[in-house]
Each structure stands twice: as structure tokens, then as C-alpha cells.
Amino acid sequence: MTRRRWIADEITGNRAALTGDHARHLAQVLRAEVGQEFDISTGADVRRGRIATIRPERVEFELGETVTQSDQPDITVAISIFKFDRMEWAIEKCTELGVARIVPVIAARTEPHLATSATKRAERWRRIANQASEQSRRPSAPEISEPIKFKELPEMPGETRIVLSETEQKLMLKDAVPQQSHSVLLAFGPEGGWKEQELESFREAGWVPASLGGTVLRSETAVIAAVAVAASILQKPE
């Protein structure tokens, strides 16, 4: 039987702990008992963990052998903020697909009330990513940064930097990601797309514009489709 996986809130040597709501769910909802074994992610790897103590706010584990090591594709997604329910869905699915980092972006066409509220949402987005990571059995959750303004985005470093653009008609994303790439940074516009000035900023900074095809996709659909394409290229067969 496959053991349930948890991402540790605290790690000290061969001990790990879940705290707060994380611990309450395991202790009170799932009614875990001392001695039960689970897979515990430490970030770098996943180890077998045996429950040592249970309290309502804290469950401690003794860590055993390594079960698996992290092998996620190195994909960063910069997502221009859109309606929060759809944004949360995109974050959850990006997590399941293995992205390493998620950067929320306030673009020119981001709705003002969403831009104002975005900072307060960051912690909720991290909880969603953490839950999705445990469900999909990732070794660790993706890093989710505080929202940034667009002017910071074109200068973000990356081995391969690709901006998804509805106006691009020649280069498809599957052809824009080099086969030898080890990491990819993908940028997605808000509802309504990028403004021409923003696309010019990308071009001046050396980004590659790419398309997902001739149909107009919802923002969250474009994010998921592009991550799936990039991941399929980055995940080389052993």
C-alpha cells in the first residue's frame, strides 16, 4: 500500500515535525497514531517517517531511510495575476506538473482590485501548492514569490526565457524550448494579453516569443498547456 506523503514544516537531524493546521489534520481528522509510518519530504529528498509523538498542534516523526530524491523539471512560471479562483486552479495544476517556482506578476492589464489584493493572497497560494505537492507526491512544494511589478520581469535571469504571446505566429513553444535545456522561464500575460510596450520590453531583454497555436486560450489553460509542453522536453529519459 502506498504511504501518504507529507512535507515537513520543521526538520532537525533525523527528526521532522508537522505543525499548526498541518498537524491538526493528521492528528484529529485522520486520527493518526504513534508508530504509524508515512513518507516525509525534507525538501532535498523523501524519507520514511514513523510518528514519535502526537499533539493537536504538533506531530513529530523519527526519520528513516531515503525513499526517493528530488527529480523535478526546473521550470519557473511568471503568471500575470488574473481572477483568483482561476489563478488558484493554475497554481494547483502547475504544482502537480512539477514546476519549481511560481512568480505572480502585476502587468499593465491586471485588474486594479486584483493587483491590490494579490499580496494578501500569497500565503493562501503557498498553502494550495503545499497541499497539491503532497497529493501529487512531490518531494517539495514549488517556491511562490511575493507578487512583483512587470518592470522587474524582463530582467529576471534564466537559461531559456520564453514569453507566451498571442501575436506570435511563427514559433511554437515546442520548437522554442531547446532540447538541451536544463531550465526554462515561461511568462504569461493577463486576461486581455500583454500590451505592445510589454512585449517590446521582453524583446529588448532577449526573451523569445512563442505561441501555443491558433486558438485563444483562457489564461489558466495557457499556463497548464505550456508547462506540460516544457516539462515533456526537460524530463529526459534515463
C-alpha positions in Angstrom: 0.0 0.0 0.0 1.3 3.4 -0.9 2.1 5.6 2.1 0.7 9.1 2.3 3.3 11.8 1.8 3.7 14.9 4.0 6.0 17.9 3.5 7.7 18.6 6.9 7.3 22.1 8.5 10.4 21.6 10.6 13.5 19.3 10.2 16.2 18.8 12.8 18.7 16.0 12.1 16.7 12.7 12.0 13.5 14.3 13.4 10.8 16.2 11.5 7.5 17.8 12.5 4.2 19.0 11.2 2.8 22.0 13.0 -0.4 24.0 13.1 -3.2 23.2 10.7 -1.0 20.6 9.1 -0.6 18.7 12.4 -4.3 19.1 13.3 -5.4 17.5 10.0 -3.2 14.5 10.6 -3.9 14.1 14.3 -7.6 15.0 14.5 -9.1 14.5 11.1 -7.1 11.4 10.0 -6.7 10.2 13.6 -3.1 9.1 13.2 -1.4 7.1 16.0 2.1 6.8 17.4 4.1 4.3 15.3 2.3 4.9 12.0 4.6 5.4 9.1 4.4 8.0 6.3 6.6 9.4 3.6 8.1 12.7 4.8 9.6 15.2 2.4 12.5 17.2 3.7 12.9 19.2 0.5 16.0 17.5 -0.8 14.6 14.0 -0.5 11.8 11.9 0.8 12.3 9.7 3.9 10.3 7.1 5.7 8.9 8.7 8.9 7.5 7.0 12.0 5.2 9.1 14.3 7.0 9.6 17.6 4.6 12.0 19.3 1.2 13.4 18.6 -0.2 16.7 20.0 -3.0 18.8 18.5 -0.6 21.4 17.2 2.4 19.3 16.6 3.2 15.8 15.2 6.8 14.6 15.4 8.4 11.9 13.3 11.6 9.8 13.5 13.1 9.8 10.0 14.4 6.6 8.5 15.8 5.6 5.1 15.6 7.7 2.0 12.6 6.7 -0.2 13.3 8.9 -3.2 15.3 12.0 -4.2 14.0 15.2 -5.9 13.9 15.0 -9.7 11.6 17.8 -10.8 11.9 19.7 -14.1 13.4 23.2 -13.5 10.5 25.3 -14.8 9.7 28.8 -13.5 6.4 30.3 -14.4 5.8 34.1 -14.2 2.0 34.4 -14.2 0.3 37.8 -14.7 -2.4 37.8 -12.0 -5.9 37.0 -13.1 -9.2 36.1 -11.4 -8.2 34.5 -8.1 -10.3 31.3 -8.4 -8.7 30.5 -11.8 -5.3 31.6 -10.5 -5.6 29.1 -7.7 -6.5 26.4 -10.1 -3.5 27.2 -12.3 -1.2 27.2 -9.2 -2.5 23.8 -8.2 -2.0 22.2 -11.6 1.4 23.8 -12.1 2.4 22.2 -8.8 1.1 18.8 -9.9 3.1 19.2 -13.2 6.3 19.8 -11.2 7.2 23.5 -11.7 10.0 24.7 -9.4 8.9 28.3 -9.0 5.8 30.5 -9.5 6.1 34.3 -9.7 2.9 36.3 -9.6 3.2 39.4 -11.8 1.2 42.7 -11.8 1.0 43.5 -15.5 -0.5 46.6 -17.3 -3.8 44.8 -17.9 -4.0 43.2 -14.4 -7.3 44.4 -12.9 -6.5 47.0 -10.2 -8.5 45.3 -7.5 -6.7 42.0 -8.1 -3.3 43.8 -8.0 -4.2 45.5 -4.7 -5.3 42.2 -3.1 -2.6 39.9 -4.5 0.0 40.3 -1.7 -2.6 39.1 0.8 -3.2 36.0 -1.3 0.4 34.9 -1.5 0.2 32.8 1.7 -3.0 31.1 0.5 -1.3 30.3 -2.8 1.5 28.6 -0.9 -0.9 26.5 1.1 -2.6 25.4 -2.1 0.8 24.5 -3.6 1.8 22.6 -0.4 -1.4 20.5 -0.4 -1.1 19.8 -4.2 2.6 18.8 -3.6 1.6 16.2 -1.0 -1.3 14.9 -3.1 0.9 14.5 -6.2 3.8 13.0 -4.1 6.3 15.7 -5.0 9.4 15.8 -2.8 8.8 19.5 -2.2 6.4 22.4 -2.9 7.3 25.0 -5.5 8.6 28.3 -4.4 5.9 31.0 -4.7 7.3 34.5 -4.5 5.6 37.7 -3.4 3.9 39.5 -6.4 6.3 41.6 -8.5 5.6 44.5 -10.8 6.1 44.0 -14.5 9.2 46.2 -14.7 11.1 43.5 -12.7 10.1 40.7 -15.0 12.1 41.2 -18.3 15.4 41.3 -16.3 14.7 38.0 -14.5 17.6 35.6 -15.2 17.1 32.3 -16.9 18.8 29.8 -19.2 15.9 29.8 -21.7 13.3 32.7 -21.3 10.1 32.5 -23.3 7.2 34.8 -23.3 3.9 33.3 -24.5 2.3 35.8 -26.9 -1.0 35.7 -28.9 0.7 37.9 -31.6 3.4 35.4 -32.3 2.5 33.4 -35.5 5.7 31.6 -36.5 7.4 30.0 -33.5 5.6 27.3 -31.5 6.5 26.7 -27.9 7.5 23.1 -28.6 10.2 24.4 -31.0 11.2 27.3 -28.8 12.5 25.1 -25.9 15.9 23.8 -26.9 16.3 20.0 -26.5 19.5 20.5 -24.4 17.8 23.0 -22.0 18.1 22.3 -18.3 15.7 25.1 -17.1 13.0 27.3 -18.6 11.4 30.5 -17.6 7.9 31.0 -19.0 6.0 34.3 -18.9 2.2 34.5 -19.3 0.1 37.6 -19.8 -3.1 38.6 -18.0 -6.7 38.4 -19.4 -6.6 40.6 -22.4 -2.9 39.8 -23.1 0.3 41.7 -23.0 0.4 45.3 -24.1 2.8 46.1 -27.0 5.1 48.1 -24.7 5.5 45.0 -22.5 6.2 42.8 -25.5 8.8 45.3 -26.6 10.4 45.2 -23.2 10.7 41.4 -23.5 12.3 41.7 -26.9 14.8 44.2 -25.8 15.8 41.9 -22.9 16.4 39.0 -25.2 13.3 36.9 -24.5 11.9 34.5 -27.1 8.2 35.0 -28.1 6.3 31.7 -28.7 2.8 30.6 -29.4 0.6 27.7 -28.2 -1.4 27.7 -31.5 -4.1 29.5 -33.3 -6.9 29.3 -30.7 -7.3 31.9 -28.0 -6.9 30.1 -24.6 -8.0 31.2 -21.2 -5.1 32.4 -19.1 -5.1 29.3 -16.8 -5.4 26.9 -19.8 -2.4 28.5 -21.5 -0.3 28.1 -18.3 -1.1 24.4 -17.9 -0.6 23.6 -21.6 2.7 25.4 -21.8 4.0 23.8 -18.6 3.1 20.4 -19.9 4.9 21.0 -23.2 8.1 22.4 -21.5 8.1 19.5 -18.9 7.9 16.9 -21.6 11.1 18.4 -23.2 13.0 18.9 -20.0 12.3 15.5 -18.5 14.9 13.5 -20.4 14.7 9.7 -20.3 17.2 8.0 -18.1 
